[in-house]
Amino acid sequence: MNIQKSEALFAEAQQIMPGGVNSPVRAFRGVGGIPRFIKYGYGPYLVDVDDNHYIDYVLSWGPLIAGHAHPYIVETIALQAQRGTSYGAPCEWESHLAQQITRVMPSIEMVRFVSSGTEATMSAVRLARAYTGRTKIVKFSGCYHGHADEFLAQAGSGVATLGLPDSPGVTPGALADTLVANYNDIQSVATLFQQFGDQIAAIIVEPVAGNMGFVLPHNGFLQGLRDITTKYGSILIFDEVMTGFRVAYGGAQSVYNIKPDLTCLGKVIGGGLPAAAYGGSAKIMQHVAPVGSMYQAGTLSGNPLAMVAGLATFYLIEKPGVYEQMEMLAAQLAAGMREIGAELGIPVQATSLGSMWGMFFCENTVTDYTSAKLADTQRYAQFFHGMLEQGVYLAPSQFETAFVSTEHTLKTNTQTLEAARTVLRQISL
Ligand code: PLP
């Protein structure tokens, strides 16, 4: 595969940006090699500057549920851009998108838009602290909630990929109120609550974990979190930045039938432009300024460009059959990977939910960060590069999730599974 232009651009980029990238995992450090510089995307495909085409399962790390450059979304953005990209004053699209979200997720009565998932989670935690008057939060090892200081304790995603224990620059003070429990281990949560229950403002959790690889919650785990937070008067925050409108139209909360107090959203709601949100009951949300005293603001928050891109995306995904199709494709990919692994004697764990799927190279089911770390990252790196050569773009790290879009098809599935068979056969030799 010719990647000369990517090589040259990467060399240049590394001179002027740390690692040549603006978000760490893009640099391919988890798998080695040269990141592909992208010229354009269309539907389920990415095309790099050397004109190599790839079926894309990263989809900008989740937002592009309608694929790349969907004509309806592009047209909507273009029309709005002619009228202005940001007003710094209210516009009606904010209310339309907020109404859309509250319709789909009934646990949310009021919404505040922000520009990134990081902003959404850090604001939701601030709100939980303001509302309860308590300071501590509980997070889970391997869960990633953006890069705010208080979350960089045993975080997943790029932090897992790079093997950084935590990040230098985060003060002990910033983490003093962060308690870390084990995913899918309700006893580890109960133990923390027994000791600190009356100081815990909130539990924040990825209801389906997507940042230590793709890990499903055990039966009863999320209900256990709901029960314990209710018992102790703490806030349950579902970080659905990744799972929202992905594992199902109504997010993980609809799949597992749990009503969190606050929900964080991002990715899909901006239709590929920077938009995110946090929301919950009016009773809690009314503590946010200017109605309440919990301060939080943003220059580009709720800008009309991102709002209309989000609305256009919802218009596309709420059509009948869309989720069934994505769910079928993701399930077929996970099943196909398991079958190929079994055929070739390579241990593969693969699962899916809605339009998300993931695979680990390991013997046993992955249930938490400890078991995720047992996966064979070297084999993943070989697999990843083999798949790239075959024209399939997976996440450049074992500890990430794969996505499908409305534009993926049975044909892209067949091509992907054929590629996987070829690559895994080479690896098994
Ligand atoms: N929360 C979750 C579950 C995420 O997956 C991410 C990003 O991948 C974030 C928060 C942070 O979002 P952003 O990268 O938009 O700041």
Residues whose N, C-alpha, C, O or C-beta is under 5 A from the ligand:
A	BS01	PLP	S116 G117 T118 Y144 H145 G146 E206 D239 V241 M242 G266
